[in-house]
Amino acid sequence: MKSKPLTLYSKTVSYCFFLLLPKPKKKTQPMTYSKQDTKNYVVIRPCICLLWTVILAAFVTAAFLLWPVDPEIEMEKLTVKRAKVHPLPPLSANVWLSVAVKVHNKVLCWMELAEVDVGIKYRGQKLGHVETEGWHVAGWGSAHVFGDLEFGGLPSPEVAHFMQDLGKGRVQFHTAVEVVGNLGLFFFRFPNIFKVKLSCEVLVNTKNHTIINQHCIVKMLVIFYISIHTSVMQV
């Protein structure tokens, strides 16, 4: 028997399979490159969004703090100090009043109140007005403006009603408060002027010198620039 050909055939088969092993290495290289690209893209995008969010938040905050807003005005006190009747014809009366107005600043900018005017009426008859100036209100602060008013010559048709209301302990007045001023921030004064007029129906308790109730309406609110106003006047 011959056995040599079998030995030569087995050696040839063993060398053929080792040449295919390095081929899978080529498939892993594109996957590694794409992961790096994806990672860099995800890191850059949140940074840009965060930057725009911070800028937008800063702009909204600055607009909220610095945007000019009309001051809040409140008739804080109205007191009838005393009244004197002149019985000799023509019948008349003198009335002494004391008023207190609260001006509240609702923004960061300070306010310079150039004029605070308080007018008082009784049953449509003007008793007079109090005017003051030079009040400074800090940002988010308040100012209390006080004034005294003396009116002489309440006409005879109203004297009887006024004395009757004093006897009841309740007197109703009509008040008109007008505030004019400027806005500023730190050492800078803005070139604009605000003007607010508040009209109130005030019921006063003359016994304990308190306000029972009041109904107020803002009648006029004007914010204008001095430069624009001046140019119109020149034309």
C-alpha positions in Angstrom: 0.0 0.0 0.0 1.0 3.7 -0.7 0.5 6.3 2.0 2.6 9.4 1.1 0.0 11.4 -1.0 -2.2 11.9 2.1 0.5 13.7 4.0 1.0 16.3 1.3 -2.7 17.2 1.0 -3.2 18.1 4.7 -0.3 20.7 4.6 -1.9 22.6 1.7 -5.3 23.1 3.4 -3.8 24.6 6.6 -2.1 27.5 4.9 -5.2 28.8 3.0 -7.3 30.0 6.1 -4.7 32.3 7.7 -4.8 34.9 4.9 -8.4 36.1 5.7 -8.0 37.2 9.4 -6.7 40.9 9.0 -9.9 42.0 7.0 -12.3 42.9 9.9 -9.9 45.7 11.1 -11.1 48.0 8.3 -14.7 48.1 9.6 -13.8 49.6 13.0 -12.0 52.8 11.7 -15.1 54.7 10.3 -17.0 54.0 13.5 -14.3 55.6 15.7 -14.2 58.7 13.5 -18.0 59.3 13.5 -18.1 59.1 17.3 -15.6 61.9 17.7 -17.6 64.1 15.3 -20.9 63.5 17.2 -19.3 64.2 20.5 -17.8 67.6 19.4 -21.1 68.7 17.9 -23.1 68.0 21.1 -20.6 69.9 23.3 -20.6 73.1 21.2 -24.4 73.4 20.8 -25.4 73.7 24.5 -22.7 76.4 25.0 -24.3 78.6 22.3 -27.8 78.1 23.7 -26.6 78.9 27.2 -24.9 82.1 26.0 -28.1 83.4 24.2 -30.2 82.5 27.2 -28.0 84.6 29.5 -28.0 87.5 27.1 -31.8 87.4 26.8 -32.3 87.1 30.5 -30.0 90.1 31.1 -31.9 92.2 28.5 -35.3 91.3 30.1 -34.0 92.1 33.6 -32.6 95.5 32.5 -35.8 96.4 30.7 -37.9 95.4 33.8 -35.7 97.5 36.2 -35.2 100.6 34.0 -38.4 100.9 32.1 -40.1 104.1 33.1 -43.3 103.5 35.1 -45.7 106.1 36.4 -45.4 106.6 40.2 -48.2 105.3 42.5 -50.0 108.1 44.2 -52.2 107.7 47.3 -54.2 110.3 49.3 -52.9 109.2 52.7 -54.5 111.7 55.0 -57.1 114.5 54.8 -58.1 116.2 58.1 -60.5 119.0 58.9 -58.5 120.9 61.5 -61.2 123.4 62.3 -63.9 125.5 60.8 -65.2 129.0 61.8 -68.6 130.4 60.7 -69.2 134.1 60.2 -72.9 134.6 61.0 -73.0 138.2 59.8 -74.5 138.6 56.3 -73.4 137.4 53.9 -73.0 134.0 55.7 -69.7 132.4 55.2 -67.1 130.1 56.8 -63.4 129.6 57.0 -62.0 126.0 56.8 -58.6 124.8 57.8 -57.4 121.4 56.2 -54.3 119.3 56.5 -53.4 116.8 53.7 -50.8 114.1 53.2 -50.0 112.4 49.9 -47.8 109.3 49.4 -45.8 109.0 46.2 -44.4 105.5 45.6 -41.6 104.8 43.1 -42.0 101.4 41.5 -38.8 101.3 39.5 -35.0 101.3 40.2 -34.6 104.8 38.8 -34.8 107.7 41.3 -37.4 110.4 40.9 -37.1 114.2 41.3 -40.5 115.6 42.0 -40.5 119.1 40.5 -44.1 119.8 41.5 -46.8 118.2 43.7 -50.1 120.1 43.6 -53.1 119.1 45.7 -56.5 120.7 45.0 -59.6 120.2 47.2 -63.3 120.8 46.5 -66.5 120.5 48.6 -69.8 120.0 46.8 -68.2 121.4 43.6 -66.9 124.5 45.3 -63.1 124.8 45.1 -61.6 125.3 48.6 -58.1 125.9 47.3 -54.9 124.0 46.6 -51.5 123.3 48.1 -48.3 123.3 45.9 -44.9 122.0 46.9 -41.7 121.1 45.1 -38.2 119.7 45.5 -39.0 116.2 46.7 -36.5 113.3 46.0 -37.7 109.7 45.8 -35.2 106.9 45.8 -35.5 103.8 43.6 -38.4 101.6 45.0 -38.8 104.2 47.7 -41.6 106.4 48.9 -42.1 110.1 49.8 -44.8 111.6 52.0 -45.8 115.1 51.0 -47.6 117.2 53.7 -49.4 120.4 53.3 -51.9 122.7 55.1 -54.7 124.6 53.4 -56.7 127.5 54.8 -59.8 128.6 52.8 -61.8 131.6 53.7 -65.1 132.4 52.2 -67.1 129.2 51.8 -70.4 130.6 50.3 -73.6 130.7 52.3 -75.4 128.0 50.3 -72.7 125.5 51.2 -72.1 126.5 54.9 -75.3 124.8 56.1 -74.4 121.5 54.4 -70.8 121.7 55.6 -71.8 122.3 59.3 -74.4 119.5 59.0 -71.7 117.1 57.7 -69.4 118.1 60.5 -72.1 117.3 63.0 -72.5 113.9 61.5 -68.7 113.4 61.7 -68.4 112.6 58.0 -67.5 115.0 55.2 -66.9 114.1 51.5 -64.3 116.0 49.5 -63.1 115.8 45.9 -59.3 115.9 45.6 -57.1 116.3 42.6 -53.4 115.5 42.9 -50.9 116.4 40.2 -47.3 115.2 40.2 -44.6 116.3 37.8 -41.0 115.1 37.9 -37.9 113.6 36.3 -36.3 110.2 36.3 -32.6 109.4 36.8 -30.2 106.6 37.5 -27.1 107.1 39.7 -25.6 110.4 38.5 -27.4 110.5 35.2 -30.7 112.4 34.7 -32.9 111.1 31.9 -34.2 113.8 29.5 -37.8 113.0 30.1 -40.6 114.3 32.3 -43.6 112.4 33.7 -46.9 114.0 34.7 -49.6 112.1 36.6 -53.0 113.4 37.8 -55.1 111.5 40.3 -58.7 112.4 41.0 -60.4 111.0 44.2 -63.7 111.1 46.1 -62.6 111.0 49.7 -65.0 110.4 52.7 -63.4 111.7 55.9 -64.2 111.0 59.5 -63.8 114.3 61.3 -63.9 112.8 64.8 -60.9 110.5 64.6 -59.3 112.3 61.6 -59.2 109.2 59.4 -60.2 108.4 55.8 -63.2 106.1 55.8 -63.0 105.3 52.1 -61.8 106.8 48.8 -62.4 106.1 45.1 -59.6 107.3 42.9 -59.1 107.4 39.1 -55.9 108.2 37.2 -57.1 110.9 34.8 -53.9 111.8 32.9 -50.6 110.2 32.4 -48.0 111.8 30.2 -44.3 110.9 29.6 -42.6 113.1 27.0 -39.1 114.2 26.1 -37.9 117.7 26.5 -36.0 117.8 23.2 -39.1 116.8 21.2 -41.3 119.3 23.0 -38.8 122.1 22.4 -38.5 121.4 18.7 -42.3 121.5 18.3 -42.4 124.8 20.1 -39.7 126.3 17.8 -41.6 125.3 14.7 
